[in-house]
Amino acid sequence: MGKTRRQKTVLILALCAVVAGAVWVSSAAAARSKVEVLIGPDAISCEDPADVAVFEQEFGDRDEITYPVPAVKLNKGLECTFSFIVNNTGDTEVSLRALRITGMGPNGAGAHMPRLTNNSIERITSESGDANFMLDESLGGRDSVRISAVVEPIPGCLGVGGATIFDRTPTVTLSAYGIRGTVSPQGPAFALVGTADPSCDE
């Protein structure tokens, strides 16, 4: 085989590798795009029903539109869970690798999420304001899984009339064809609402 012919063969093989790689990456992105995080109106459940609320989030310059957000009332001794669905609408199996819930780490205000009820998965130890968890679960095509996080009170400052709204959370890290990406819900997810029994330190 002449030098020119060998060069052409190498070039063709290189182009084929590039095309195959591009198809691989594109297929992985397409598979991840079929996964969604769903927050329902019953996302919050508590031992005491009085700790469950609905916060009306206002939108628009004239507050003409409101959006109901599931909420936890920060009463003392609350015992609650926050639940959501990870739904795979595609046909390709994906792997759930990690979970981040904004503002629910050890430095939160009034409440935090120390563990998941799924196999009692503990939060990763860190001083982050977010709650981070490692996941190791496969999610088949057209399948879904419900994930629940324990909500417990911590010292913080969120008094009467105060509210904190958490948007575009949780964020789930997943992989398809060995390539990782993230997915999170659109808009408000849940809220913490201050009460007459404030969470503020005296």
N, C-alpha and C positions, 0 to 999 in steps of 0.2 A: 504494500500500500504506500503510495507516494505521500510526501509531506503535505501537499495541498489537500489531498483527500482525507488524511488523518485530521487536519485542522477543521475541515468541514464537518467531519463526524463528531469531533469534540464540541464544535459550536452547536450542532443539532441536539446533542445530548444535554448541553447546558441549557438551551432554550426549552427543551422538554422538562427539565428539572424546575425551571422558573415557572413554567405554566402549571405544572403539577403542584408546586408550592402555593401559587396564587389560588388555585382551585381549592386546595386544602384550607387555606385561611378564609376564603369566601364561604366555604361550606360550614366552617366553625362559626363564623359570624352569623350566618343565616340560622343555624341551630340555636344559638344563644338568643337571637332576636325573637324567637318563638316562646321564650320563657317570660312570665309576668309575675309580679308580686301584687296580690290583691288584699286590700283592707276593707273589711265589711263593717256594717253598722254595729255588729255585736263583737267587735274586736276586743273590747274590754269586758272582763267578767271579774267579780269580786265576791268574797265570802259574805260581805255585807252589801246588799243592793244599794244602800245609800251612798256607797263610795263610787258608784257608776254614774256618769253624767254624759250629756251631749252638749258640746260647745258649738255655738253658732258663729262660724267664721264669716266675716263680712268681706265682700269683694266689690271693687268698683269705686269710683270717686264719690258717688252719692250713696254708697252702702245699699245699693238696690238688690244685690244678690247675696244670699247667705248660703253657706255650705255646712251641713251638720258633721261635726267631727267627734268621734268617740273619745271620751275623756275619763280621767281618774280624778276624783275629788280627794284632796290631800288631807283626809281626816287621820287622826292618830290611830296607829294600829292597823292600817289598811293591809289587806291580803288580796292581791289581784293578779291577774294574768293578762298579757297582751298577746293576741293571736292573729296570725295572718296566713294566707295561702300562697305557696309557690306553685304555679300552674305551668306545665309544659304543653303548649298547644301544638307543638310540632311532632314529628315522627322519630326524631333522633334522641337517643338517651343522652342526658347530660349529668355531670357530677357537681353536687353542691359542696363548695370548699370552705367558705367563710361567710360570716354574717356580721354586719355592723349596724347598730341602732343608735342614731345620733342623740347625744345629750343624756344617755341613760347609763353612763359610766359612774365611777365612784365620786366624781366631782359634780354631780348633778344638783338640781335645786328641788328638794322635797321628796324625790323618789328616784330609784335606780332599778336596773334589771340585772341581778347578779348571776342568773343561771336560766337555762332553758329546761322546760319540763321533758323535752325529748331526750331520753336517756340521761337526764340530770346533768346536762353539759354545763360546766362552770365557765363563767366569763374569764377571758384571758387577763392575767394580772397586769395592770398598767395604771398610770395616773391620768389616762386620757379621759376627756369628758364624754367619750362614747363608750358604749358596751360592745366589745368585740368577742366573737366566738369562732372556734374552729368547727367546721362541719365535715363529715365524710359520709355522704349519702348519694346514691344514684337515683335519678328521677327519669323513669322511662317515658317514651313517647306517649302523648295523650294521657299523662298521669299527673297527679298533684299530691302535695304533702302539706299538712297543717303544722305550723311551728308556733309554739307558745313560749313566751318569756315571763318569768315571775317578776312582779312589780312589788317592791318593798319600800317603805319610807326611809329616808335619811335626812339628817339636818340640812337645812337650806333655807332660802328666803323666798317664799311665795305666799303672801298674805291674802286677806279677804279681797275679793275682786280681781286678783291677779290671775293671769293665765299664760302658759307657755305652749305654743303650738309647734309641733314637729312636722316638717314637710319633707317629702321625697325620701323617706326612710321607712323600713329598713333597706339596706343595700346588701344584696346577696352576690357573693363571688361564685361563679360557676365556670366549668370548663366543658368544652365540646371538642372532640377530636384532639384533646390534649392542649387546647389553646384557651386561656382564661379570659374572662370579661366580667362585667358587673351588670346588674339589673336592679332597679328600684321603682317604687310606685310614683305616679304623678300626683302632685298636689298634697294637701294636708293628710297626715296619717293618724295622729292621735294628739291629745292635749292633756296637760296637767292643770288643774283648777284649784286655786287657793280657797280656803273655807274660813269660817268663823273660828275654827281651831287651827290657827296658822302654823305653817311648817317653819317659820322664821325662828332662829335662835334668839333667846331672850338675853 
